[in-house]
């Protein structure tokens, strides 16, 4: 029956192929008839396959100056922009939201289900971190930003009322949804392409690995600083981004830390397969790379907050797949590495791989399809 519905699928923006886009990709496999909507769409031709080469209906921001590279600068206009998308001809509206996508206008005759990657982070509990990292803690620009974020919160709260059912990508985000919207959310973990991250030959080399975009909240700097104080342990760092100069300066002249920049997925996979453990210091909503590492049979040393608590089996479990550290600090990371080495014989390739398979795309499609079907049946009975 769902295949006969007129479906609109709304996403924030189509710029690249990252975690939230993988959710859109799998939803399109469930609802191939869906039409796509977004604030902007600037996908390169080689990436359009994941949206089945469909056209995307965009907002007026698409045509504003420098929108291709500065689209985030138009955030103040995005609430009104997303409300201009006309979805009135659709039965089912599905939104994939981490900022404004859930704010589309729908009628009582339409069912709106929102998959939430996170309520708009910089508008709620991460406002102070955002202002600090953007150097907007004082001055006129700071007060302007604070006023705008206040308006975003009001709009975000109001538009939550237009959503009939929320889906969260983790229990961590479900708690955030309840905190800001006072709405319950069904947890359906996002899809991870575990088949692209297979176990290698089982041989582990004598190095640790971290891989991330070099942005402040990833805290790659802490990992590098911790290994600088453990010169007998090798660390390989994969990634790039605005924080690259800082990371490069930290690792300069160190004999045990190697920076190799951005690497394509196949190279990242090889390093994941061979590393003793994958080190992860961010507080993520979910954390796809953590699951990818485990899919390669590699345990994880991770900050014990956010989605990592749901994707890693700690030492208290019968078949652990990682070790948690309690603080985002150098000393806490060092202690966790020591604990990992102390209990290294408890971690197995099979346990890591089995745990990662819980997040396969097939599982996502099955759970999301069943949820939408159940909500649709309830909607018909109203």
C-alpha positions in Angstrom: 0.0 0.0 0.0 2.8 2.4 0.8 4.1 2.1 -2.7 0.9 3.7 -4.0 1.3 6.8 -1.9 2.5 10.2 -3.2 5.6 10.8 -1.2 7.7 13.9 -0.6 11.2 13.5 0.9 12.7 16.7 2.3 16.4 17.0 3.2 18.3 20.1 4.4 20.7 20.4 1.5 22.3 18.1 -1.0 26.0 19.0 -1.2 27.9 15.8 -0.6 27.4 12.2 0.5 27.7 11.9 4.2 25.9 10.3 7.1 22.5 12.0 6.7 22.6 11.4 3.0 23.0 7.7 3.6 19.6 7.8 5.4 18.0 9.6 2.4 19.6 6.9 0.1 17.9 4.1 2.0 14.6 5.9 2.3 14.6 6.2 -1.5 15.1 2.5 -1.7 11.9 2.0 0.3 10.0 4.8 -1.5 11.5 5.0 -5.0 8.5 7.1 -6.1 9.4 9.9 -3.7 10.1 13.4 -5.0 13.0 15.3 -3.5 13.0 18.7 -1.9 15.8 20.7 -0.2 17.0 24.2 0.6 19.8 23.9 -2.0 21.2 21.2 -4.2 24.7 21.4 -5.6 25.6 17.7 -5.9 28.5 16.9 -8.4 27.3 14.6 -11.2 29.4 11.7 -9.9 27.5 11.7 -6.5 24.0 11.9 -7.9 23.6 8.1 -8.0 22.5 7.9 -4.3 19.5 10.0 -5.1 18.8 7.8 -8.2 19.6 10.9 -10.4 16.3 12.5 -9.4 15.8 16.2 -9.8 15.5 18.2 -6.5 13.0 21.0 -6.0 14.9 23.7 -4.1 14.2 27.1 -2.5 15.0 30.7 -3.5 18.3 30.3 -1.6 19.6 28.2 -4.5 19.8 31.3 -6.7 21.3 33.7 -4.1 24.9 34.9 -4.6 27.6 32.5 -3.6 25.0 29.9 -2.4 27.1 27.0 -3.7 29.9 27.6 -1.3 28.3 29.9 1.3 24.9 28.3 1.7 25.3 28.0 5.5 25.6 31.8 5.7 22.0 31.9 4.6 20.8 30.1 7.7 18.7 33.1 8.9 16.7 32.8 5.7 16.3 29.1 5.8 13.1 28.9 8.0 11.1 31.1 5.7 12.7 29.4 2.7 11.7 25.9 3.7 8.2 27.1 4.4 7.8 28.1 0.7 8.1 24.5 -0.6 4.7 23.5 -1.8 4.0 19.9 -0.7 0.2 20.1 -0.8 -0.2 17.4 -3.4 1.5 14.6 -1.3 0.0 12.0 1.0 3.2 11.3 3.0 5.9 13.8 3.9 9.2 12.4 5.1 11.8 14.9 6.4 15.4 14.2 7.1 16.4 17.0 9.5 19.3 18.4 11.5 18.3 22.0 11.1 15.2 23.2 9.2 13.8 20.4 7.1 11.1 19.5 9.6 9.7 23.0 9.2 7.9 22.3 5.9 4.2 23.2 6.0 1.7 20.3 5.9 -2.0 19.9 6.2 -4.2 17.7 8.5 -4.7 15.4 5.4 -1.0 14.6 5.2 1.2 12.5 7.5 4.5 14.0 8.3 7.3 11.8 9.7 10.6 13.4 10.6 13.9 11.5 10.9 16.0 13.6 13.2 19.8 13.5 13.0 19.7 16.2 15.8 17.6 19.2 16.7 19.4 22.2 15.4 22.6 21.9 17.6 23.8 25.4 17.6 20.3 26.7 18.5 20.0 24.6 21.7 22.4 23.0 24.1 25.5 23.7 21.9 24.9 27.4 21.5 27.6 28.4 23.8 30.1 26.1 22.2 29.1 27.4 18.8 29.6 31.0 19.8 33.0 30.2 21.4 34.3 28.4 18.3 33.0 31.1 16.0 34.7 33.8 18.2 31.3 35.4 18.9 31.3 35.5 22.6 31.4 39.3 22.9 30.6 42.4 20.8 27.8 43.5 18.5 28.0 40.4 16.3 27.7 38.2 19.3 24.5 39.8 20.4 23.2 39.7 16.8 24.0 35.9 16.7 22.4 35.4 20.1 19.2 37.2 19.0 19.0 35.1 15.8 19.5 31.8 17.7 16.8 32.9 20.1 14.4 33.3 17.1 15.5 30.0 15.7 14.6 28.3 19.0 11.1 29.8 18.9 10.6 28.7 15.2 12.1 25.3 15.9 9.7 24.7 18.8 6.7 25.9 16.8 7.4 23.7 13.8 7.7 20.6 16.0 3.9 20.8 16.2 3.7 20.1 12.5 5.4 16.7 12.8 3.1 13.7 13.4 5.9 11.3 14.4 9.6 11.7 15.2 12.3 9.1 14.6 15.7 9.6 16.2 19.0 8.2 15.1 20.0 7.2 18.6 18.7 7.2 22.2 21.0 10.1 22.8 19.1 12.2 20.2 15.8 10.9 21.4 16.6 12.4 24.8 17.5 15.7 23.1 14.2 15.6 21.1 12.3 15.1 24.3 14.2 17.9 26.0 13.6 20.6 23.4 10.2 19.5 21.9 8.7 17.3 24.7 7.9 14.6 22.2 8.7 10.9 22.2 10.8 9.6 19.3 11.2 6.1 17.9 14.9 5.1 17.8 16.0 3.7 14.4 19.7 3.7 14.0 21.1 5.1 10.7 22.4 2.7 8.1 26.1 1.9 7.9 27.6 0.3 4.8 29.2 -2.5 6.8 29.6 -4.6 3.7 32.1 -1.9 2.4 34.2 -2.4 5.6 35.1 -6.0 5.8 37.5 -7.8 8.1 41.0 -8.1 6.5 43.4 -11.0 7.0 43.1 -10.7 10.8 46.7 -9.5 11.2 47.0 -6.4 13.4 50.0 -4.0 13.1 51.5 -2.1 16.0 49.7 1.2 15.6 46.5 3.0 16.7 44.3 4.9 14.2 42.1 8.0 14.3 40.2 9.5 11.3 38.0 12.6 11.3 37.4 16.0 9.8 39.7 18.4 11.6 37.0 20.5 13.3 37.0 21.5 16.9 34.4 19.2 18.3 36.1 16.1 16.9 39.0 16.7 19.4 41.7 15.2 17.3 44.1 17.5 19.0 43.5 15.7 22.3 44.3 12.4 20.7 47.5 13.7 19.2 48.5 15.3 22.5 47.9 12.1 24.4 50.1 10.0 22.0 52.8 12.7 22.2 53.0 11.7 25.9 53.1 8.0 25.0 56.1 7.9 22.6 56.2 4.1 22.7 52.8 3.9 21.0 52.3 4.7 17.3 49.4 6.8 16.0 48.3 7.3 12.4 46.0 10.3 11.8 43.7 10.4 8.7 41.8 13.5 7.7 41.9 17.1 6.8 39.9 20.3 7.5 40.3 23.8 8.9 42.2 22.5 12.0 44.9 20.8 9.9 47.6 23.5 10.7 47.0 23.0 14.5 47.2 19.2 14.2 50.3 19.4 12.0 52.1 21.7 14.5 51.2 19.5 17.4 52.6 16.4 15.6 55.7 18.2 14.2 59.0 16.4 15.0 57.2 13.5 16.8 58.6 10.1 16.0 55.4 8.1 16.8 52.7 10.2 15.1 52.1 10.1 11.4 49.6 12.4 9.5 48.6 11.1 6.1 45.8 13.6 5.2 42.5 12.7 3.6 42.3 9.1 2.2 39.7 7.5 0.0 37.4 4.9 1.6 39.4 1.9 0.4 42.6 3.2 2.1 40.8 4.1 5.3 39.4 0.6 5.3 42.9 -0.9 5.0 44.2 1.1 7.9 41.1 0.2 10.0 41.7 -3.5 9.3 45.3 -3.3 10.4 45.2 -1.0 13.4 45.2 -2.2 17.0 42.3 0.1 17.9 40.4 3.1 16.5 40.6 6.1 18.8 37.6 8.5 18.9 37.3 11.6 21.1 34.1 13.3 19.8 30.7 13.4 21.4 28.7 12.4 18.3 25.0 11.9 17.8 25.7 8.5 16.4 29.2 8.1 15.0 29.5 6.1 11.7 33.2 5.7 11.7 33.1 3.9 15.0 30.8 1.3 13.5 32.9 1.1 10.3 36.0 0.4 12.4 34.2 -2.4 14.2 33.0 -3.8 10.9 36.7 -4.2 10.0 37.1 -6.2 13.2 38.8 -3.4 15.1 38.0 -2.4 18.7 37.4 1.3 19.6 38.7 3.5 22.3 36.0 6.2 22.6 34.7 9.1 24.6 31.9 7.6 26.7 29.1 10.0 25.8 26.7 10.4 22.9 26.0 7.7 20.3 29.2 5.8 21.1 27.6 4.3 24.2 25.0 2.7 21.9 27.4 1.4 19.2 30.2 0.0 21.3 30.1 -2.8 23.8 32.2 -1.8 26.8 34.3 -3.9 29.1 31.3 -4.7 31.3 29.9 -6.7 28.4 30.6 -10.4 27.9 32.0 -9.7 24.4 33.4 -6.2 24.5 34.3 -4.2 21.4 35.9 -1.2 23.0 36.9 0.9 26.0 35.4 4.2 27.1 37.2 7.2 28.6 35.1 9.5 30.8 36.6 12.9 30.0 37.7 14.7 26.9 41.2 15.1 28.3 44.7 13.9 27.5 45.0 12.0 30.8 41.7 10.3 30.3 42.7 9.1 26.8 46.0 7.8 28.1 44.3 5.9 30.9 41.9 4.3 28.3 44.7 3.3 26.1 46.4 1.6 29.1 43.2 -0.1 30.0 42.7 -1.3 26.4 46.2 -2.9 26.4 45.6 -4.4 29.8 42.5 -6.3 28.5 43.5 -6.6 24.9 43.0 -10.4 25.0 39.2 -9.9 25.6 38.7 -8.2 22.2 38.0 -10.3 19.2 37.6 -9.6 15.5 34.4 -11.7 15.4 32.8 -9.8 18.3 33.6 -6.4 16.7 32.2 -7.5 13.3 29.0 -9.0 14.9 28.3 -5.9 16.8 28.7 -3.7 13.7 26.2 -5.8 11.7 23.5 -4.5 14.0 23.6 -1.3 11.9 23.4 -2.7 8.4 21.3 -0.9 5.7 18.9 -3.9 5.4 18.0 -3.5 9.1 17.4 0.2 8.7 15.0 -0.3 5.7 13.1 -3.0 7.6 12.6 -1.0 10.7 11.9 2.3 9.0 9.4 0.8 6.6 7.6 -1.0 9.4 7.4 2.3 11.4 6.0 4.3 8.5 3.5 1.6 7.7 2.3 1.5 11.4 2.0 5.3 11.5 0.1 5.3 8.2 -2.4 2.7 9.5 -3.0 4.8 12.6 -3.4 8.0 10.5 -6.1 6.3 8.3 -8.0 5.3 11.4 -8.2 8.9 12.8 
